[in-house]
Amino acid sequence: MHRAEPLARADEHQHGGLAQDAVGQEPPVFLLTVDVEDWFQVENFKPWIPFDSWGSRELRVVDNTLRLLDSLETLGGDRPVRATFFILGWVAARCPELVREMDARGHEVASHGYNHRLVPTCSDTELAEDLVSSRHCLEDILGKPVAGYRAPSFSIEPRLIRLLAECEYRYDASYNSFSGNARYGSFDDMPPADRGVALLSNGLYELPVSNLTVAGRKVPWGGGGFFRLIPKHLYAAGVKSEAARDGVFHFYLHPWEIDPGQPRVRQASAMFKFRHYLNLGHCLAKLTYLLDHLDGFVFSTCSEHLSHVTEKA
């Protein structure tokens, strides 16, 4: 695999070294997160693509992720765009050089579980094994600790929070406050977040995905299909509005979302096909537009931002 010249390491760009604005406030933070899974591993297609067929499918995640990495290196100017990549253990075990490439370019590597099983489908034992095996896979590749986790399809549950702490993760990024997707989990004991970080009762930190609040209702704005659907000017305005209120915007997408040439799952339902294939050909350009228009923002990894917030507390 071709290895581009790596960016400066994330720990060389701590928030504490950033200039503050004229009134002493810190600049808003953009947390770019990427759920690294391939086109055949998404939840919407599971009825038509069984797990035991994954090994025979065309693997496109490496090329797509490298395209994304290359694009991030051209953005931000003097503000390096660093991201957090939540990668499936299944992908990492088959593509260890991709994991090393993310790390070499100054990004954070975190766990997305091993086989993209939703949390409610796992017993406590299965879930704990998934949490441990996915993290150990990444740590064996990188030779250093992995701190973060994101559940597939944001399928958070209270027991996940308990098991993450028991399995010695530092933070979770699985909470999505939008209630319109049945797969998204819930966590009633979620405390208010301070600059995008909530300290839970067991010592684990939660970094929720960002959404807008309009007339008391949550509007999905964190990324994914909604990012591909919403006009770019309106989307950027929403990001800036939320960041002005919270000091941070937590965004997510997937490598397959920049790949209009991926195989089509023609037997899937019309709604699932619409949600998956909508505007794939425009997603990377739209991301470029968004990042180019975040003047004054700092681009940070989840761990870097968490360390900054907790050190300031």
N, C-alpha and C positions, 0 to 999 in steps of 0.2 A: 504494500500500500504506500502510495506517495504521501510523504509527511511534509506539510507546509511548515514554514518557520513558526514556532509557537509564539503565542502572545505572552506578555508578561504574566507571571503567576498571580492568581487571585489575591493571595495574601500580601502582595506588593501594592495593592490598590485599596487599602482599608478606607472606610468612610471617614475616619478620623482625620485623614490627610486632605480631605476635600475642602475647598473654599466654601464659606457660607455666604449667603446673599447679604444685601445691605442692611437688613433688619435682623441679622443673626440667625435666620432660619436655615435649616439644612435643605438642600435641593431635593425634589421628589425623586423617588426610586422606582425604577421599572425592573421587575423580576420576570425575566423571560425564562419560561420553563418548557421543556420538550419531553413528551412521553414517547420514548423510543420503542416502537413496535411496528410490525410490518402490516401491509394491507390485508393479509389473510388472518390476522390475529385480533381484529376489532370485534367488539361485542355484537354489533349489529349483524355480522355475517356468521355467527357461530352456528345457527341452524343449518347452514349450507356448507360450512367448512369445518369438519370435525377436527379435533386436536390431533388425532393420529394421522392426518393428512398433511400437517404442517411441513414435515420434512421433504415432501415432494413438490412444494409450492415454489414459485419463482421468488428468490430472496432479493428484494429491492431496497431494503432498509439501509444498507451500507452506502450505496450511491446517493440516495436521497439525503442521508444525514451528512455526508461529505459536502454535498451541494449547499446545505444549510450552513455548515461550518464555514465554508468558503465565503458565503454571502455575509455572514456576521463579521468576518475580518475586514470587509470593505466598508462597513457602516460605522457610524459613531464618531469618526474623525479622531480627535484627541481624547475621546471617551470610549475606551475599548468596550465592545458589547460582549459581556460575559453572561453565560446562561447556565442553568442547571438542567442536566439531562437525566431524567428518570428512565432507566433502561431495564427492559425485561431480562431476567437471568437467562431465559431461553436464547435470546439474541446475543447476549454477552458471551455465553459459552461457545457459540459458533463464530463469533466475530470479535475476538479479544483485541485485535489491533484497532478496531473502531473505538473501543473503550479507551485504549491508551491514547488514541488521537484526540479524543475529547479532552482528556486530562492535559495532554501536551500543549493544547492551544489555550489553556488557562480557564477552562470551564469546570464546573462541578459535576461529578458523577454520583448519582443516587439510585436507589432501588425503586422499581415499579412492580415488584413481585417477580416470580419466576415464570409462571405459565399463564398469566393474565386471567386468573380465576377471581371472580367477584368474591368479596369477603363473606357475604351471606351464604355462599355455597360451600364454605370450608368449615370443618370442625375446628375446635380450638387447637388440637394437635396438628392438623393439616395447615392451619394458618401460621402457627408458630414455626413449623418446618419451612414453609414458604418464605417467611420473613428472614429466617436465619440462612437458608441456602442461597437466596438471591443476594443477600449482602456479602456472604462469604465468597460467592463467585466473583463479585466485583472487587472485593478486597484482595483476593488471590491474584487477580489480573494486575491491579494497580500497586499492590504492596503498601497500602495505607488504608486508614479507616474510612468507612462510608457512614455518613451521619443521617441521611434523609430517606424518606419513603413517600411514595404516592400510591394509593390503592387504585387498581383498575376501575375505570368509570366512576371515580370518586365515591366508591361504595364503603364509606366510613361507617363504623359502628362503635358503640362504647367499648366492646371487648377488644376491638382493634387497638384502641388507645392504651388499654391495659397491657396487651401483648407487645406492643411496640416498646413500651418502657421496660418490660421484662426482658426483651431481646436487645436492649441497650442501644436503641436508636435515640438520636438527639431530638429530631423533629419529624413531624408529619406534615404533608401538604395535600391531604385528601378531602378537605372540607370545601364543599361548594354550596353556597347558601341558596341557589336557585332550586325551587321545589317542583319545577315542571318536568323533571326527568325522573322516572320511577327508579332508575338504577342508582341515582345519587343517594348516598346514605344520609343519615341525620345524627346529630349529636347534641342533645338538649342541654348539656352542661357546658356548652361552649361559652367562655367568658368573652367580653369585648376585646377586640384586638387593638394593640397600640402600635401604630406604624406597621400594620400588617403582621403582627406577631402576638399570639395569645399564649400565656403560660397556663397549662392545665394543672389540675390538682395533684397529679402524680409526677409532676416535674417535667413531663414531655412538653415541647413547644409545638403549637399548631400555626401554620402559615396558610391562611385561607386564600382560595382563589378569589379574585376581585369580581364584583358585580355592581351594577348601578341600583340605586333605590329611587323609585319614582312613585310618588303618591303612596308611600308606605309599602310598595311591592318591589320585590327583587326582580330586576331585569337582567337576563343572562348577557354578560359582557366580557367574560373572562377569556374567551378565545374559542378555538375549535370551529365547529360549523357555524356558530353565530358570528364569529369574526369573518368567515368567508361570505356570510349572508348580508351583513350590515354594510352600507356604503362607507367607503374609506374615510371620507371627511367627517361623517357623523361618528364613526367609530373612534377616530382620533380625538374628537372633541369630548366624547364620553370618558376616554382614558384620562385626559387632562382634568376633567371635572372631578372624577373619583380620586385622583392623586392629589388634587388640591385639598380635598377633604381629609384624606387618610395619610397623606405623605408617601403613599406607595401604590403601585398598581401591579397585581400579580396575574400574569398572562400565561396561557398554555397553548401549544399546538403539537402536531405529530409530523414526523417526516413524510408519511404518505400523503399529507395534505398539500405537498408541493409537487406531486407526481401525477399529472393527468394521463400519463401513459400506462398506468398500472392495469393489470388484468381486471376485467369486469366480472362481477358475480351476477350474472344475468337472471338467475332464478330467485334472487332476493326480492322482497316486496318493493313496490314503487316508492313508498315513503323512506325505507332504509337506503335505497339507491339515491334518492334525492338528497338525503342528509349526508351521505358519504361522498358523492361525486360533485356536489355543488361547487362551482368556481375553483376547482383544483388548479386550473391553468393560470389563475390570477393570484393565487395565494402568496407566492413568494414576492411578487411585485407589490402586493398590498402590504406585506410585512415590511418591505423596504421603505415604502411610503410612511408607514407608521413610525418606524424607528428614526427616519430622517426628520420627522416633524415633532419629535419629543425634545425640543430645545430646553436646555437647563436640567434635563433628567440625568440621573446616574444609573448606569446599568450594572446590576449586582447579581451575584449568585445568592441562593437562599441561605447558605451557611454564612457567607460574608455579611449579609444583611442581618441575620439573626445575631451574630456576634456583636455587630455594631449596636443594635438595639439593646441587647442585654448588658453590654458594657456601659451604656449611657443611663440605664435604669437606676 
